[in-house]
Amino acid sequence: MDMEKILITGGNGQLGRSLCSILKGTDIEVIATDADTLDICNFKQAEEFVLKHKPDTIINCAAYTAVDKCETDVANAERINVDGAGNLAIAAEMAGAQIVQVSTDYVFDGNARRPYTEEDKANPQSVYGRTKLAGEKAVTENCTRYFIVRTAWLYGDGNNFVKTMLGLADKTDCIKVVNDQYGTPTSSLELARMILHIIPSGQYGIYHGTCEGETNWYGFACEIMKQAGKDVKVMPVATEEYIKNKEAATRPAYSVLENKKLNSMGNYRMKEWKEALTEYMHMTGYSRV
């Protein structure tokens, strides 16, 4: 399957920007939209837009990702994460396009003690996780050619954990970071490369797409400070101690994803998380090593 024309929703987000930067200057036509140019929650609008532009591939990066807000703003979380995904899937099928639905590690409960593979049973513990899983279902039920790509701990061009940590480092000499939530920091550039790698394969299904390796938020913060050359004390704390807001969404304690399907293809591996962070730090000018 070729990809001459790609429609990217959520084009102003971290992943959307990374996809656009990679595709810039190629012979692939890119139509990047955001909420102000395409309301994916409006089926008529989504249908008309897709049928007018007739993309070969739709990459849905649009999502309600404010995890804690999802707990109280359930209707909007469902509208964007479920209905929006379903609308695009139906429109993709009508236009003869394939779709890439970006999903999350939050579809799992976090009780595992080994990396989750694509075959593991989902069991979301938050509104965000539930709506993203329902979004996966809406895509698989309405489009025959789909890639579901679950990722985690994403950072790129936008507000993210790296920027937050570096911002705190400029204001204080001691930062508290949770050390009992495990996952894999993933650069949006690495995820974008992975998505563009699998699109022409025609090997549809569910994929995990995170950088290789694992750490916790404390380990991630320590590595950021090390690469940025910041002399700041990073203190490990338990999630219970850190989260004062009892309304906060339940975070998976362990949500390391294994890129089993991607790695079984045999010709592509995502970068190890520290290596990907180094690339990001150099690109942004944050690196001091």
Secondary structure, 3 states (H helix, E strand, C coil): CCCCEEEEECCCCHHHHHHHHHHCCCCCEEEECCCCCCCCCCHHHHHHHHHHHCCCEEEECCCCCCHHHHHHCHHHHHHHHHHHHHHHHHHHHHHCCEEEEEEEHHHCCCCCCCCECCCCCCCCCCHHHHHHHHHHHHHHHHCCCEEEEEECCEECCCCCHHHHHHHHHCCCCEEEEECCCEECCEEHHHHHHHHHHHHHHCCCEEEECCCECCEEHHHHHHHHHHHHCCCCEEEEECHHHHCCCCCCCCCCCECCECCHHHHHCCCCCCCEHHHHHHHHHHHHCCCCC
